[in-house]
Amino acid sequence: MQILILGFSTRGIAESAVKSGYRVFTVDFFGDYDQRLLVKNISLLRDFGLPFSARNVLKAIKKRPLESDAIVYTSPFENHPREVQKIAQGRVLLGNSPESLRKVRNWKLLRSFSLNEGIPLPETIFPGEPLPQEGEWLIKPEKGGGGHGIKLWNGERLKRGFFLQKRERGTPCSVVFVADGKRSLLLGISEQLIGLPELGAGGFTWCGNISPLEKAKGETENLVCKLEEMTSKLTRAFALKGINGIDFLLSASSNTPLLLEINPRFPASVEILERAFDFPGFDFHVKGCQGQLPDFRLKERLDSEGFLGKAIVYAKRDSIVPTEVASWILRNRRDVPFPGEIIKKGHPICTVFAKGQTREECFQALLLEAEKVEEELTPCLITS
């Protein structure tokens, strides 16, 4: 089986697929240096000079037809069920169906379902509903991803395509699970790193994960049971298949997981869970879509020592990538740009990894790796 993988950034899932023994090629925006050493890739940026959009991916596939038996999509195709349906014509779809995507990404439907099923989530308000008079609220896009487009609400009119969610206090987290359309199985829980200026990120931009979840230690079994119940209900209701993710907030006051968002596709955090627990993520995804769940018990693996993290390093200034980037791969960096490439301020440079015996040790090691990346870049003055 030859599989076509689509998404904004596909290096991580492509690497998982190759390790699992699958023949894949990718269409994404970046077409990173290390990815092109690994698999055949078509890049909207490098091959066509196009901005990323689901429609532009369709254009790229038409311009360079690729023979494939199946497709797998990742972010942001969960927001584009129509394009998923078009690309999947004549191919096996290894992922959630367009119909499942339409339902699970319908925020009003998700709110109603969660309230009916007793799944905790922050108070959520949609256009046309009474606006809040007090409290701190976030305004979010319905078709968002990676934290982009989220900001603090300052009382402005709520436009179509956006909604409000009450800002609660707690730890941003994610859980990864594999499903067969009826049953689900947890694969890992991690803390999310959000909008860290030390990594060159701002706002609510996602910039990495650390696993396991430190705040859950001591109450891990209770949290796992709550997340198992949540993912089981969502799997049955929306017929979820393959590997999926859920963003949640671990409430500071009650230690309860508050549902924030369902990511009905292969999440980026799978990468550190694969490394931590030594499982073939892409193979789990394919088998789940085919109705098979693996023999995997998360509770038995959560007692492992140490922490593992990944972080996206964003440029703090306009910079030029050094000529010797092949060594970056040997130093466990991923999503590596090409030699001499210009990276604009605020854009991602690469991904780094680190370990630590404690959460703080792991976090500081990530920051140190990010500093090393920045030090190896050359400042650049970009003129328009």
DRENTI-468993 format. One line per 10 residues: number of its first residue (from 1); their letters; for each residue z, y, x of C-alpha. Coordinates in Angstrom, 1 decimal. Layout:
N
NUM> a> Z,Y,X  ...
//
This chain:
384
1> mqililgfst> 0.0,0.0,0.0  -1.0,3.4,1.3  1.2,6.2,-0.1  0.5,9.9,-0.3  3.7,12.1,0.0  3.6,15.6,-1.4  6.1,18.5,-1.1  6.9,21.9,0.5  8.4,20.1,3.6  7.8,16.4,3.9
11> rgiaesavks> 8.8,15.5,7.5  12.2,14.0,6.6  10.9,11.7,3.8  7.8,10.7,6.0  10.2,9.7,8.8  12.2,7.6,6.4  9.0,6.0,5.1  7.8,5.1,8.6  11.2,3.6,9.5  11.0,1.6,6.3
21> gyrvftvdff> 7.6,0.2,7.4  5.4,2.0,4.9  1.9,3.4,5.6  2.0,7.1,4.5  0.3,10.4,4.9  1.5,13.8,3.8  0.4,17.1,2.2  2.8,20.0,2.6  3.1,23.6,3.7  4.3,23.5,7.3
31> gdydqrllvk> 2.6,20.5,8.9  5.2,20.6,11.7  4.6,19.5,15.2  6.8,16.4,15.1  5.4,15.3,11.7  1.9,15.3,13.0  2.9,13.1,15.8  4.3,10.7,13.3  1.8,10.6,10.4  -1.4,12.0,9.2
41> nisllrdfgl> -0.8,15.4,7.6  -2.6,18.1,5.7  -1.0,21.5,5.9  -1.7,24.3,3.5  -0.6,26.8,6.2  -2.4,25.4,9.2  -5.5,23.8,7.7  -6.2,26.2,4.9  -4.2,29.4,5.5  -2.9,29.1,1.9
51> pfsarnvlka> 0.6,29.9,0.5  2.5,27.0,-1.0  2.0,26.2,-4.6  1.5,23.1,-6.6  -2.0,24.2,-7.5  -2.9,24.8,-3.9  -1.8,21.3,-3.1  -4.3,20.1,-5.7  -7.0,22.2,-4.1  -6.2,20.8,-0.6
61> ikkrplesda> -6.5,17.2,-1.9  -9.8,18.0,-3.6  -11.2,19.6,-0.4  -10.0,16.6,1.7  -9.9,13.5,-0.5  -7.4,11.0,0.7  -7.5,7.3,-0.2  -4.1,6.2,-1.5  -2.7,3.6,-3.8  0.5,5.5,-4.8
71> ivytspfenh> 2.1,9.0,-4.6  5.7,10.1,-3.9  6.6,13.8,-4.5  9.5,15.8,-3.3  10.6,19.5,-3.8  9.4,21.5,-5.7  7.2,19.2,-7.7  10.1,18.4,-10.1  9.2,21.8,-11.5  5.5,20.9,-12.0
81> prevqkiaqg> 5.1,17.9,-14.2  1.5,18.8,-15.2  0.4,18.8,-11.5  2.3,15.5,-10.9  0.4,14.0,-13.8  -3.0,15.1,-12.4  -2.3,13.9,-8.9  -1.0,10.6,-10.1  -4.2,9.7,-12.1  -5.5,6.5,-10.6
91> rvllgnspes> -2.4,6.0,-8.4  1.0,4.4,-8.8  3.6,7.0,-9.4  6.7,6.2,-7.3  9.1,8.7,-8.8  10.2,10.1,-12.1  7.5,10.4,-14.8  6.2,13.8,-15.9  7.9,13.3,-19.2  11.2,12.6,-17.5
101> lrkvrnwkll> 10.7,15.8,-15.4  10.0,17.9,-18.5  13.3,16.7,-20.1  15.6,16.8,-17.1  14.4,20.2,-16.0  14.9,21.6,-19.5  18.1,23.6,-18.9  18.9,24.0,-22.6  18.5,20.3,-23.2  20.6,19.5,-20.1
111> rsfslnegip> 23.3,21.9,-21.3  23.4,20.3,-24.8  23.4,16.8,-23.3  26.2,17.6,-20.9  28.4,19.1,-23.6  27.9,16.2,-25.9  28.6,13.6,-23.2  31.6,15.3,-21.7  29.9,16.1,-18.4  31.6,19.3,-17.0
121> lpetifpgep> 29.4,22.2,-16.0  29.9,25.9,-15.6  29.4,28.1,-18.7  25.6,28.7,-19.0  23.8,31.4,-21.0  20.1,31.7,-21.8  17.9,34.7,-22.9  18.5,35.7,-26.5  22.2,34.5,-26.4  25.1,37.0,-26.2
131> lpqegewlik> 25.7,38.2,-22.7  29.1,37.9,-21.1  31.4,40.9,-21.0  33.6,39.8,-18.1  33.8,37.4,-15.2  31.5,36.8,-12.2  28.1,35.3,-13.1  25.0,34.1,-11.2  21.5,34.6,-12.4  19.3,31.6,-11.6
141> pekgggghgi> 15.6,30.8,-12.0  14.8,27.8,-14.3  12.2,26.6,-11.7  14.2,27.2,-8.6  15.0,25.1,-5.6  17.0,25.3,-2.4  19.0,28.2,-3.7  16.1,30.6,-3.6  16.0,33.2,-6.3  19.8,32.9,-7.1
151> klwngerlkr> 21.8,36.1,-7.0  24.8,37.8,-8.4  24.3,39.2,-11.9  24.8,42.9,-12.2  24.5,43.2,-16.0  20.7,43.6,-16.2  18.7,42.2,-19.1  18.1,38.5,-18.9  14.4,37.8,-18.6  12.5,34.7,-19.7
161> gfflqkrerg> 12.6,31.9,-17.1  16.1,32.8,-15.9  19.6,32.0,-17.1  23.2,32.9,-16.3  25.8,30.5,-15.0  29.5,31.5,-14.6  30.5,31.6,-10.9  33.3,29.1,-10.4  35.4,28.6,-7.2  35.0,25.4,-5.3
171> tpcsvvfvad> 33.0,23.5,-2.7  29.2,23.2,-3.2  28.3,19.5,-2.8  25.6,17.0,-3.5  25.5,13.3,-4.4  22.5,11.1,-3.8  21.9,8.0,-6.0  19.1,5.5,-6.6  18.2,4.4,-10.1  15.9,2.0,-11.9
181> gkrslllgis> 15.5,3.9,-15.2  18.6,2.4,-16.7  21.1,1.8,-14.0  22.2,3.9,-11.0  23.9,3.4,-7.7  25.6,6.0,-5.5  24.4,6.3,-1.9  26.4,9.2,-0.6  28.3,12.4,-1.1  28.1,15.5,1.1
191> eqliglpelg> 29.2,19.1,1.4  26.4,21.6,1.1  26.0,24.5,3.6  25.0,27.6,1.7  23.8,31.0,2.9  25.4,30.9,6.3  24.6,34.0,8.4  25.5,32.0,11.5  22.4,29.9,10.8  20.3,33.0,10.0
201> aggftwcgni> 20.5,32.3,6.2  21.5,34.7,3.5  22.2,34.7,-0.2  22.5,31.3,-1.7  19.9,29.6,0.5  20.6,25.9,1.2  20.8,25.4,4.9  22.2,21.9,5.4  24.8,19.2,4.6  27.9,17.6,6.2
211> splekakget> 28.9,14.1,5.2  31.4,12.7,4.1  33.0,15.2,1.9  36.3,16.3,3.6  38.0,17.7,0.5  37.5,14.4,-1.3  39.4,12.3,1.3  42.5,11.0,-0.3  40.9,11.2,-3.8  37.6,9.6,-2.8
221> enlvckleem> 37.8,6.7,-5.2  38.6,9.0,-8.2  35.6,11.3,-7.3  33.3,8.4,-6.8  34.2,7.0,-10.3  33.5,10.4,-11.9  30.2,10.7,-10.1  29.2,7.2,-11.0  29.9,7.9,-14.7  27.9,11.2,-14.5
231> tskltrafal> 24.8,9.6,-12.8  24.9,6.6,-15.1  24.8,8.8,-18.2  22.0,11.0,-16.8  20.0,8.0,-15.6  20.0,6.4,-19.1  19.3,9.7,-20.9  16.4,10.8,-18.8  15.1,7.4,-17.5  15.5,8.4,-13.9
241> kgingidfll> 13.9,6.3,-11.2  14.1,6.1,-7.4  16.3,8.3,-5.3  17.6,11.4,-7.0  20.2,14.0,-6.2  22.7,16.1,-8.1  24.1,19.4,-6.9  27.7,19.9,-8.1  30.7,22.1,-7.4  34.0,20.4,-6.6
251> sassntplll> 36.3,22.7,-8.5  39.0,24.3,-6.4  41.5,24.2,-9.3  41.0,20.7,-10.7  39.0,18.7,-8.1  36.6,18.0,-10.8  32.8,17.8,-10.1  31.0,20.5,-12.1  27.3,19.7,-12.6  25.0,22.5,-11.3
261> einprfpasv> 21.6,21.0,-11.1  19.7,17.7,-11.1  17.1,17.1,-8.4  14.9,14.4,-9.8  13.2,13.5,-6.5  14.0,12.5,-2.9  16.6,15.0,-1.7  16.7,16.4,1.9  20.3,15.2,2.3  19.2,11.6,2.3
271> eilerafdfp> 18.4,12.0,6.0  22.1,12.2,7.1  23.2,9.5,4.7  20.6,7.2,6.2  22.0,7.9,9.6  25.6,7.6,8.5  25.3,4.4,6.5  22.2,2.8,8.1  20.1,2.2,5.0  16.3,2.5,4.5
281> gfdfhvkgcq> 16.1,5.5,2.1  12.4,5.4,1.4  12.5,1.6,0.7  15.4,2.1,-1.7  13.3,4.8,-3.4  10.3,2.6,-3.8  12.3,-0.5,-4.9  14.2,1.6,-7.4  11.0,2.8,-9.0  9.9,-0.8,-9.2
291> gqlpdfrlke> 13.1,-1.7,-11.1  15.2,-3.1,-8.2  18.5,-1.7,-7.0  19.8,-2.6,-3.5  23.0,-4.4,-2.7  24.8,-1.3,-1.5  28.5,-0.4,-2.1  29.4,3.2,-1.2  33.1,2.7,-1.6  33.1,0.2,1.2
301> rldsegflgk> 31.4,2.6,3.6  33.4,5.8,3.0  36.2,4.8,5.4  33.9,5.1,8.4  35.2,7.6,11.0  33.7,10.9,11.8  31.4,13.4,10.2  27.6,13.9,10.5  25.7,17.0,9.7  22.3,18.6,9.6
311> aivyakrdsi> 21.5,22.3,9.5  18.3,24.4,9.0  18.1,27.1,11.6  16.6,30.3,10.3  15.2,33.0,12.7  17.6,36.0,13.1  14.7,38.1,14.5  10.9,37.8,14.9  10.5,35.2,17.7  8.0,33.1,19.6
321> vptevaswil> 8.4,29.4,20.0  8.5,28.2,23.7  5.6,26.1,25.1  7.8,23.0,25.8  8.7,21.9,22.3  8.2,18.2,23.0  11.7,18.1,24.5  13.1,19.4,21.2  12.3,16.1,19.6  14.1,14.2,22.4
331> rnrrdvpfpg> 17.1,16.5,21.8  17.3,15.3,18.2  15.7,18.4,16.7  13.3,17.9,13.7  10.8,20.0,11.7  9.7,21.3,15.1  7.2,24.2,15.1  4.1,24.3,17.4  4.2,25.8,20.9  3.7,29.6,20.9
341> eiikkghpic> 4.1,29.9,17.2  5.5,33.1,15.8  8.5,32.6,13.5  9.4,35.7,11.4  12.9,36.8,10.7  14.5,34.8,7.9  12.0,31.9,8.2  13.1,28.4,9.1  12.7,27.4,12.8  13.8,23.8,12.9
351> tvfakgqtre> 16.5,21.3,11.8  19.4,20.3,14.1  22.0,17.5,13.8  25.5,17.1,15.1  28.5,14.7,14.9  32.3,15.3,15.0  35.5,13.5,14.5  36.5,16.2,12.0  34.5,18.3,9.5  35.3,21.5,11.6
361> ecfqalllea> 34.2,19.8,14.8  30.9,18.7,13.2  30.3,22.2,11.8  31.0,24.0,15.1  28.7,21.5,16.8  25.9,22.4,14.3  26.4,26.1,15.0  26.3,25.4,18.8  23.0,23.6,18.4  21.6,26.5,16.3
371> ekveeeltpc> 22.6,29.0,19.0  20.8,26.9,21.6  17.6,27.0,19.5  17.9,30.8,19.2  18.4,31.2,22.9  15.2,29.3,23.7  13.1,31.6,21.6  11.4,34.7,22.9  11.8,38.0,20.9  8.6,39.2,19.4
381> lits> 7.5,42.5,17.9  5.2,41.8,15.0  2.9,44.6,13.9  1.1,44.6,10.6
//
